[in-house]
């Protein structure tokens, strides 16, 4: 009887101790993942803005080189800008 109580108490203490360590690790990994995601969002926004600028430059080049009669608004609508 005493052995089973000692085993139960030992198991509870071990689970409690490692549970706090595991919670700490999970909390730190969550913070790290949040920071990584924020960096990813900034890089993605930069890439999209850069892509829009490149598309605008291509549209201006196309407009200058072609003999299109499209207005700026029509060309923007055509290219989805």
N, C-alpha and C positions, 0 to 999 in steps of 0.2 A: 504494500500500500504506500509506504513512504517512498519507495523507488518510483512509483508511477507519478506521485505528486512532484517529486524532484525533476522527473523528466518533463512533465507538463510545464513547470515553472521555467526550466531551462529552455524549452522550445519557445515559450512566450517571450523570454528575454532575448533570445537570438533573433526571433522574428521582429521584435520591436527595434533592436539595435540595427539590424541590416535594413529594416524598412525605412528608418530615418536616413541611412546612407543612400539607399536607392532613391528615395524622394529627393534628396539633395542633388544627386546626379541627374535625375530627370529634370529638375528645375533649372539647373545650369545648362543642360542641353537644350531646353526650351528657349532660354534667353539667347543662346548662341544661334539657334535656328531662326529666331526672330531677327537678329542682326543680319544674318546671311540673307534672309528674305528682303529686308529693307535695302541692302546693297543690290540685290537682284532687281528690285523695283526701280531703283535709280538708274541702273545700267540699261534696263529695258526702256525706260522713258527717254533716256539719252539716244538710244539706238533708233527709236521711233521718230524722235524729233530730227535726227540726222537723216533718216530715210525720207522724211517729208521735204527737207531742204534739198536733198539730192533730186527728188522728183520735181520740185519746183524749178531747179536749174535745168533739168532735162526738158521740162515743158517750155521754158524760155528759149532754149536752144532749138527745140523743134519748131517753135513759133517763128523764130528768126530765120531758120533755114527753109521752112516750107512756104508755100504760097497759099497757105490756108486763109480762108476768109472768116474764120471763127473769131469771135470776140474773146476777151480774157475770161469772161464768165462762162461762155460756152466751152472753152478749152478746159477750164477748171472742172466743170461738171463732167466733161467727157473723160478726164483723167481721174476723177474722184478726189480732187484736192479740196 
